[in-house]
Amino acid sequence: MIAGRGAEVEARFRESSPGAGGFAPSALGTREHWDAVYERELHNFQEHGDVGEIWFGDKSMNRLIRWMQKHRIPLDASVLDIGTGNGALLVELAKFGFSNITGIDYSPSAIQLSGSVIEKEGLSGIKLKVEDFLNLSTEMSGFHICIDKGTFDAVSLNPDNAIEKRKQYVKSLSRVLKVKGFFLITSCNWTKEELLNEFIGGFELFEELSTPKFSFGGRSGNSVASLVFQKT
């Protein structure tokens, strides 16, 4: 298992936003920010072998893979990792036997990093592409499973018309996902109810996954939301 610092990532997203109804624009929503992040992480990997952060930690990846195993998703099902970063999820999917997996990211350095990590793990057959999910090339389509751990959160923080970018995200998802296909999303900025509202067109809630809970001031809630939608 690749180690990581998912809790730090989660905290940075929360600090950048007062809530889904009033997101504060943030550098976390810009390509320039993530290019700089992955250029730095690529350098760290080349110099020290540090693969960088795992979004939401190892448990989040295991949660998603357990769901796929529970529902007997075929190992040859086509799986798309949206905003793959360092490719940690791709590595875990491959280790569990999934053989038709693709990772995309709009940062070339992220794709270079994930390729290096995958090579270090001795894995092959994983497809990697530099792709902006909001402006996909025509060949990106026909996936049985799409997975997002934090990318929709980042899109929501974009300083340049984030509302329209969220709508474009949903359109892109509808285009790449097969009918009856599943979309697994993990978010630390959006609640279950808010995500249901965002993905109301063309998708229905299939299952809510159990996530860590917190208590503060006599109230309790979930630190992240993790939902499975099915395309209708």
C-alpha positions as CSV (number, residue, x, y, z in Angstrom):
1,M,0.0,0.0,0.0
2,I,1.3,3.4,-0.9
3,A,1.5,5.8,2.0
4,G,0.1,9.3,1.9
5,R,-1.1,12.4,3.7
6,G,-4.8,12.5,2.8
7,A,-5.9,14.2,6.0
8,E,-3.8,17.3,5.1
9,V,-5.5,17.5,1.7
10,E,-8.9,17.2,3.2
11,A,-8.2,20.0,5.7
12,R,-6.9,22.3,3.0
13,F,-10.1,21.9,1.0
14,R,-12.3,22.6,4.0
15,E,-10.3,25.7,5.0
16,S,-10.8,27.1,1.5
17,S,-14.6,26.9,1.5
18,P,-17.3,28.1,3.9
19,G,-19.8,25.6,2.4
20,A,-21.3,24.4,-0.8
21,G,-23.8,27.3,-0.9
22,G,-21.0,29.9,-0.9
23,F,-17.7,28.6,-2.0
24,A,-14.9,31.0,-1.6
25,P,-12.8,31.1,-4.8
26,S,-9.4,29.5,-4.2
27,A,-6.1,28.7,-5.9
28,L,-7.1,25.1,-5.1
29,G,-9.5,25.3,-8.1
30,T,-6.9,26.4,-10.7
31,R,-4.8,24.4,-13.0
32,E,-1.8,26.6,-12.2
33,H,-1.9,25.5,-8.6
34,W,-2.0,21.8,-9.4
35,D,0.7,22.1,-12.1
36,A,2.9,23.5,-9.4
37,V,1.9,20.9,-6.9
38,Y,2.6,18.0,-9.2
39,E,5.8,19.5,-10.6
40,R,7.0,19.6,-7.0
41,E,5.8,16.1,-6.2
42,L,7.4,14.7,-9.4
43,H,10.7,16.2,-8.3
44,N,10.3,14.7,-4.8
45,F,9.6,11.3,-6.3
46,Q,12.6,11.5,-8.6
47,E,14.9,12.7,-5.9
48,H,13.6,10.8,-2.8
49,G,11.0,8.2,-4.0
50,D,8.2,10.0,-2.2
51,V,4.9,9.4,-4.1
52,G,3.1,12.3,-2.4
53,E,-0.4,12.5,-1.0
54,I,-3.2,10.1,-1.2
55,W,-6.5,12.0,-1.4
56,F,-8.6,11.2,1.7
57,G,-6.1,8.5,2.7
58,D,-5.8,4.8,2.2
59,K,-9.1,4.0,3.8
60,S,-11.0,6.0,1.1
61,M,-9.4,3.8,-1.6
62,N,-10.2,0.6,0.2
63,R,-13.8,1.8,0.8
64,L,-14.3,2.2,-3.0
65,I,-12.6,-1.1,-3.9
66,R,-14.6,-3.0,-1.3
67,W,-17.8,-1.6,-2.8
68,M,-16.7,-2.8,-6.3
69,Q,-15.9,-6.2,-4.9
70,K,-19.2,-6.4,-3.0
71,H,-21.2,-5.6,-6.1
72,R,-19.1,-8.0,-8.2
73,I,-17.9,-5.4,-10.7
74,P,-16.2,-7.5,-13.3
75,L,-12.4,-7.2,-13.2
76,D,-12.4,-6.3,-16.9
77,A,-14.9,-3.5,-16.4
78,S,-13.7,-0.2,-17.8
79,V,-12.8,2.2,-14.9
80,L,-12.0,5.9,-15.2
81,D,-10.1,7.7,-12.4
82,I,-11.0,11.4,-12.8
83,G,-8.1,13.5,-11.7
84,T,-5.7,10.7,-11.0
85,G,-2.9,12.8,-9.4
86,N,-0.1,10.4,-8.5
87,G,-2.0,7.3,-9.7
88,A,-2.3,5.8,-6.2
89,L,-5.9,4.6,-6.8
90,L,-4.9,3.1,-10.2
91,V,-2.1,1.1,-8.5
92,E,-4.6,-0.3,-5.9
93,L,-7.2,-1.2,-8.5
94,A,-4.5,-3.0,-10.5
95,K,-3.3,-4.9,-7.4
96,F,-6.9,-6.1,-6.8
97,G,-7.0,-7.4,-10.3
98,F,-8.8,-4.8,-12.3
99,S,-7.4,-4.8,-15.8
100,N,-9.1,-2.1,-17.8
101,I,-8.3,1.1,-15.9
102,T,-7.6,4.6,-17.1
103,G,-6.4,7.7,-15.2
104,I,-6.7,11.2,-16.5
105,D,-5.5,14.5,-15.2
106,Y,-5.2,18.0,-16.7
107,S,-1.7,18.4,-15.2
108,P,1.0,16.8,-17.4
109,S,3.3,16.5,-14.4
110,A,0.6,14.5,-12.6
111,I,0.4,12.0,-15.5
112,Q,4.2,11.8,-15.6
113,L,4.3,11.2,-11.8
114,S,1.6,8.5,-11.9
115,G,3.4,6.8,-14.8
116,S,6.6,6.7,-12.7
117,V,4.8,5.4,-9.7
118,I,3.1,2.7,-11.7
119,E,6.4,1.7,-13.3
120,K,8.0,1.5,-9.8
121,E,5.2,-0.8,-8.7
122,G,6.0,-3.1,-11.6
123,L,2.5,-2.7,-13.1
124,S,1.6,-2.5,-16.8
125,G,-1.5,-2.1,-18.9
126,I,-2.8,1.0,-17.1
127,K,-3.8,3.8,-19.4
128,L,-2.8,7.4,-18.6
129,K,-3.9,10.5,-20.5
130,V,-3.5,14.3,-20.1
131,E,-7.2,15.3,-20.2
132,D,-9.2,18.2,-18.9
133,F,-12.5,16.5,-17.7
134,L,-14.4,19.7,-18.5
135,N,-13.1,19.6,-22.1
136,L,-12.7,16.0,-23.0
137,S,-11.4,14.6,-26.3
138,T,-13.9,12.6,-28.3
139,E,-12.4,9.2,-27.6
140,M,-13.2,9.4,-23.9
141,S,-16.4,7.5,-23.5
142,G,-18.0,4.1,-22.7
143,F,-16.8,3.6,-19.1
144,H,-18.6,1.3,-16.7
145,I,-17.2,3.0,-13.6
146,C,-16.1,6.6,-13.0
147,I,-14.4,7.5,-9.7
148,D,-13.7,11.0,-8.2
149,K,-11.9,11.7,-5.0
150,G,-11.6,15.4,-4.7
151,T,-11.7,16.6,-8.3
152,F,-15.3,17.9,-8.1
153,D,-14.3,19.7,-4.9
154,A,-11.5,21.4,-6.8
155,V,-13.7,22.4,-9.7
156,S,-16.1,23.9,-7.2
157,L,-13.4,26.3,-6.0
158,N,-12.4,27.6,-9.4
159,P,-12.4,31.5,-9.3
160,D,-13.7,31.7,-12.9
161,N,-17.4,30.9,-13.0
162,A,-17.4,27.7,-10.8
163,I,-21.1,27.2,-11.2
164,E,-20.8,26.8,-15.0
165,K,-17.8,24.5,-14.5
166,R,-19.8,22.3,-12.2
167,K,-22.6,22.0,-14.8
168,Q,-20.0,21.1,-17.4
169,Y,-18.6,18.5,-15.1
170,V,-22.0,16.8,-14.9
171,K,-22.3,17.0,-18.7
172,S,-18.9,15.4,-19.1
173,L,-19.7,12.7,-16.7
174,S,-23.0,11.9,-18.5
175,R,-21.0,11.6,-21.7
176,V,-18.2,9.3,-20.6
177,L,-20.3,7.0,-18.4
178,K,-22.4,4.1,-19.8
179,V,-26.1,3.9,-19.1
180,K,-26.5,1.9,-15.8
181,G,-22.8,2.7,-15.1
182,F,-21.7,3.8,-11.7
183,F,-20.1,7.0,-10.5
184,L,-18.3,6.9,-7.1
185,I,-17.6,10.3,-5.6
186,T,-15.8,11.2,-2.4
187,S,-16.1,14.9,-1.2
188,C,-15.1,16.8,1.9
189,N,-16.9,20.1,0.8
190,W,-20.3,18.7,-0.3
191,T,-22.9,17.0,1.9
192,K,-24.9,14.0,0.7
193,E,-28.0,16.3,0.1
194,E,-25.9,18.9,-1.8
195,L,-24.4,16.2,-4.0
196,L,-27.8,14.8,-4.8
197,N,-28.9,18.2,-5.9
198,E,-25.8,18.7,-8.1
199,F,-26.2,15.4,-9.9
200,I,-29.9,15.4,-10.1
201,G,-30.0,15.3,-14.0
202,G,-29.5,11.8,-15.4
203,F,-28.2,10.1,-12.2
204,E,-29.9,8.5,-9.2
205,L,-28.4,7.6,-5.8
206,F,-27.5,4.0,-5.7
207,E,-25.8,3.8,-2.3
208,E,-24.3,5.9,0.5
209,L,-21.0,4.6,1.7
210,S,-20.0,4.7,5.4
211,T,-17.4,7.4,6.2
212,P,-15.7,8.6,9.4
213,K,-17.9,10.7,11.8
214,F,-17.0,13.6,14.0
215,S,-18.7,15.3,16.9
216,F,-18.5,19.0,17.9
217,G,-20.6,21.2,20.1
218,G,-23.1,18.5,20.7
219,R,-23.7,17.8,17.0
220,S,-22.3,15.0,14.9
221,G,-21.8,14.4,11.2
222,N,-19.5,12.9,8.6
223,S,-16.1,14.3,7.8
224,V,-16.6,13.4,4.1
225,A,-19.4,12.3,1.9
226,S,-19.0,9.2,-0.3
227,L,-21.8,8.3,-2.6
228,V,-22.5,5.9,-5.5
229,F,-24.7,7.2,-8.3
230,Q,-26.0,5.2,-11.2
231,K,-26.6,6.7,-14.6
232,T,-30.2,6.4,-15.6
